[in-house]
Amino acid sequence: KMIGINTAIETSLQAEYKEIEKLLPWLDTIYVDIKHMNPVEHEMWTGITNREILQNIRIIDQSEFPLAIVIRLPLVPGFNDGEDNLIELASFLNNLSRIRGLEILPYHRLGSDTYSYLERDYRCSAILPPDQNTLEETQSFLKGMLPNITIKVGSGYL
């Protein structure tokens, strides 16, 4: 960063803010997933609530550090693709000032082989990845509520 190279981190933000804050002076952009807005649903699927994650996003957004925030929504059919969750996500993002963009990432099954190798049950084996039409409909739906935020399907520099 000191020699002009853009710096970024991809993180869950599931940590105490005092630990995250140590990294912020060195960053230009922070990428963070929001898997679900409802803390109960989030915990049911991930094992932890989202309270700390969402609070850390809010704190970073109001911090003195001049960095951009890119939110990633890993779109999982039947888990976080419902209108209620998407509306709540849009409301949350509309209250932030440093959001550079929102990336809609289609759910994939790449982790299933790892679960098999670890002899663990892959709870998401029945979930199919969203098709392109669903991804585009979700993008359009969110654009209607987030007119000032760049929304794209897939990842990459915004």
PEZI-V91419 format. One record per helix or strand. SS is the DSSP state (H for helix, E for strand). FROM is the first residue (numbers start at 0). TO is the last residue. If there is no record, write none. Layout:
# PEZI-V91419
SS FROM TO
SS FROM TO
This chain:
# PEZI-V91419
E 7 10
H 16 23
E 28 32
H 38 45
H 50 61
E 67 74
H 82 93
E 98 105
H 111 116
H 131 144
E 149 152
